[in-house]
Amino acid sequence: MDEQGLLTTKVPRALEMKSKLFGYEMPDLLLIFMNLAVTNLIFGGTSYRYPLIWGTTLGIALFLYLSKRGKPDNYLQHLGEFIGQPAYRAAGGSDKQYRRFRKDKE
């Protein structure tokens, strides 16, 4: 009988790693390409189309690249949520989002 080793396959080291393309997360790429599409739709027929379309797109891409370098995933989203939160929270305040799951039958 011919002895064979255990069958193995290669798997990624981090299964929950986010997909990135050119160092950008997918929502960032969506923002960049949406800006490219909308500005091309609006300013595509003007004589200033190159600075308005490509300038703003490259500006957004550079801003995202430089501001997120070395930061965790979804950094700008979490920063926006943190800035949007109130600075003061009352411990005894009422919960505005609370809803009863079901009404008790009487």
N, C-alpha and C positions, 0 to 999 in steps of 0.2 A: 504494500500500500504506500502511495505517495503521501507524505505528510505535508500539509499546508498550514501556514500560520493563520492566526485569527484574522478574519476579514475586518478591515478598518476603513473609515472614511475621514477626510479632513473636514473639520467644522470651524466656523469663526470663533475666535477667542471670546469675543463679547457679542452675545446674541442680541442684546438690546441696544446695540450701537445705532445711532441715527444715521440715515442715509445722507450723504453729503456729496455735492458736485462742485468742484472747483473751490472747496472750502466753505461753501454756503449751504445752509439748511434748506429744505424744500420750501418752507414759507417765505424765506428770504428770496429765493429764486422766483417764486410766484409774484412777490412784490416788484422785483426788478423787471420781469417780463410784462407785468400788467402796466407798469409805468411806460415801458417801451411801446406797448400797443396803444395805450390811450393818447400819449403825446404824438405818436405817429398819426393817429386818426384825427386829432385836432390840428396839429401844426404841419402835417405832411405836405400840404400844398403851398406853404409859405416859403419865402426866400430864406428864412431863418431856421429852416427845419433841422439842419445838422447841429447847430449849437443847442437848440431847444430839445431835440429828441435825444441825441447821443450824449449831450452834456449833462442833462438831468439824470439820465440812466447811469452814466459812469459816476456821477456824483453820489447817487444813492448806493451804488455798488461799493464805491470806496468807503463811504460812511459806514455801511454795514460791516465791511471787512475790518476796518480799523477799530470800530467800537466794540466788536465782538471777539477780537483776537484774544485768546487766553481766557475767555469767560466760558461758563457752562452753557449747556444747551438751553435755548429759549430765554436767554439772559434779558433781552430787551422787553419781551413780553412780561416777565416777572418784575422788571424795573418799573414798567408802566403801571402794573397793578399795585406795586408798593407805593408809588407816588400818588396814585388815585385814592388810596385808603385814607380815612380820616385820621388826623393826628391824635385825637382824643376819643377814647371809648369808655362809655359809662358801664360799670360792672352790673348795675341794677337796672339797666335800660331794657325796654321791651324788645323782643325779637320780631322784626317786621316781616321776616321770611317764614316764620313758623306757621304751619297749617296742620290741623288735625288729620290724621290718616283716615279715620272714619268717624262718623257720628255714632255715639252710643245710643242703642235703642232703649227707650224708657217704657 
